[in-house]
Amino acid sequence: MDFSFDELPSTSQSTPKSRHEASEMPEDHDSSGGMSSSMGMTDIQENTCSSIDDIRRRVQDLVEEINNNRTSDQKVMDGFEEKLMKKVPEMCQQMKELMYSVYEENSNKMEGKLQELFEVLERCTKLNMELVEANQALSGLREALAISQTPEP
């Protein structure tokens, strides 16, 4: 938001001075006790108008400086945003590459574990087959033993 004091009306009225400010103004008194012509009412009004105009110019300069600083800040932020917008895709690509390397590492570990599991399952299958054969052999022996032990009629 830019500020401007160009629209403000110019006032030529003087502002009342405080007692302290009034006491700092040199007063030349003539011998009759009045103000001398060197510091007349016109001079005071011109001094006051000049001071107001100086303040107005200084305020306008400060407002312009603020606006210029804001413009500069906006340029810095735009530059930062541009750099950030370039950096984000790069960072995303790096994250993807890292993620894929982790996937590959995990896949290799899982492949090794699955291979071990399949070997164990294969041994279990062989042992199960041996147990079935042993069970059948024992069943055959039991039947033979049972037949041999039965009395003949």
Secondary structure, DSSP 8 states (H G I E B T S, - for coil): -----TTS----------HHHHHHS---B-TTSSB-GGG-HHHHHHHHHHHHHHHHHHHHHHHHHHHHHHHHHHHHHHHHHHHHHHHHHHHHHHHHHHHHHHHHHHHHHHHHHHHHHHHHHHHHHHHHHHHHHHHHHHHHHHHHHHHHHS---
